[in-house]
C-alpha cells in the first residue's frame, strides 16, 4: 500500500478549530515536521481540510 509523506509548511494560527484538529490528528505540531501516513480515505480527508498548510508526497 502506498504511503503519504505529509509536511507542515504553514502555521495553524488563524485557522479554524477543524483545521487545527486535523493537523493534531495527523500528528503535526510545528512547521517543518513530517509524518508518514498510509494512503487511506480517512487521512486523505484530513489532508484535504488543511491542504493549504501542508505539502504531500507519495512514497512507496
C-alpha positions as CSV (number, residue, x, y, z in Angstrom):
1,X,0.0,0.0,0.0
2,X,1.2,3.5,-0.8
3,X,2.3,5.9,1.9
4,X,1.8,9.7,2.1
5,X,4.6,11.9,3.4
6,X,2.9,15.0,4.9
7,X,5.0,18.1,5.9
8,X,3.6,21.1,7.6
9,X,4.7,24.2,5.7
10,X,2.5,27.0,7.2
11,X,1.3,27.9,10.7
12,X,-2.0,26.8,12.1
13,X,-2.5,30.2,13.7
14,X,-5.6,31.8,12.3
15,X,-7.1,28.5,11.2
16,X,-10.4,27.1,12.2
17,X,-10.7,24.6,15.0
18,X,-11.4,21.9,12.5
19,X,-8.1,22.7,10.7
20,X,-6.2,22.7,14.0
21,X,-7.8,19.4,15.0
22,X,-6.9,17.8,11.6
23,X,-3.3,18.8,12.0
24,X,-3.2,17.4,15.5
25,X,-4.8,14.2,14.3
26,X,-2.2,13.9,11.6
27,X,0.5,14.2,14.2
28,X,1.8,17.6,13.1
29,X,2.7,20.1,15.7
30,X,5.2,22.5,14.2
31,X,6.3,23.9,10.8
32,X,8.7,21.6,9.1
33,X,7.6,18.5,10.9
34,X,7.0,15.5,8.6
35,X,4.9,12.4,9.2
36,X,4.2,9.3,7.0
37,X,0.7,8.0,6.9
38,X,-1.0,5.2,4.9
39,X,-2.9,6.3,1.8
40,X,-6.4,5.8,3.2
41,X,-9.6,7.8,2.8
42,X,-9.6,9.0,6.5
43,X,-6.1,10.6,6.1
44,X,-7.0,12.0,2.6
45,X,-9.9,13.8,4.2
46,X,-7.8,15.3,7.0
47,X,-5.2,16.4,4.4
48,X,-7.9,17.9,2.2
49,X,-9.1,20.1,5.2
50,X,-5.6,21.5,5.6
51,X,-4.2,21.3,2.0
52,X,-3.1,25.0,2.1
53,X,-1.0,24.3,5.2
54,X,0.8,21.1,4.2
55,X,2.9,19.6,1.4
56,X,2.1,16.0,0.4
57,X,4.3,13.5,-1.4
58,X,3.6,9.9,-2.2
59,X,6.2,7.4,-1.2
60,X,6.4,3.6,-1.7
